[in-house]
Amino acid sequence: RQQTVPDLNPASPTPLKMVMNELSPIDALSFIAASAGINIVYEPTYKQHAQNKPITLNVSDLSLQEALNLVMTMSQSWYKVINSRTIFVMPDTPQMRQKYEEQVVRTFYLSHADATEVNQIVSQVGRLSQAGAAQIVSLPNKTANTLTVRASAAIVNIIEKVILANDRPRAEIVVDVEILEVSRNRAKQLGL
């Protein structure tokens, strides 16, 4: 059974208008929290992270999600929904993602592909992706032809698509061979 992340349910669904000039991310988030009726808890190192990242923007008609995502992108931060009215904000670093991001363990049963080969593909995709810094642990089982993966839910969804794309039957060449027996006796009797 998979745990679900709670949805953010603001007290006020009114679209936000934000006009900010060189404002700290903490002040911007405080404005959003007061406007939408949500609570914000900061990771202890966040204030130091945010102090040199002033935000300047002039936007209107943003939903709560859009406003939060905009501020998070501009301040190189991310947030985790704690409950319907509370978010936890932290710097967007591999260490913070590994420490606070929810992890999922999932086993993929392979029908056609080799577990070791698929494991190599998953490892390469993890290194190439932006989230490659987030820990992806994958263990192949040759006997059962399975691949067990531990990563964040979003990464596991990407891995599932990669596995489905690669777990295909191998290409086969079909050659029809027909053996015919030819008798030349009749040709010899009748002639050409």
Buried (B, 14 or more C-beta within 10 A) or exposed (E): EEEEEEEBBBEEEEEBEBEBEEBBBBEBBEBBBEBBBBEBEBBEEBEEBBEEBBBEBEEEEBBBEEBBBBBBEBBEBBBBBBEEBBBBBBBBBEEBBEEEBEBBEBEBEBEEBBBEEBBEBBBEBBEEBEBBBBBBEBEBBEEEBBBBBBBBBEBBEBBEEBBEEBBEEEEEEEEEEEEEEEEEEEEEEEEE
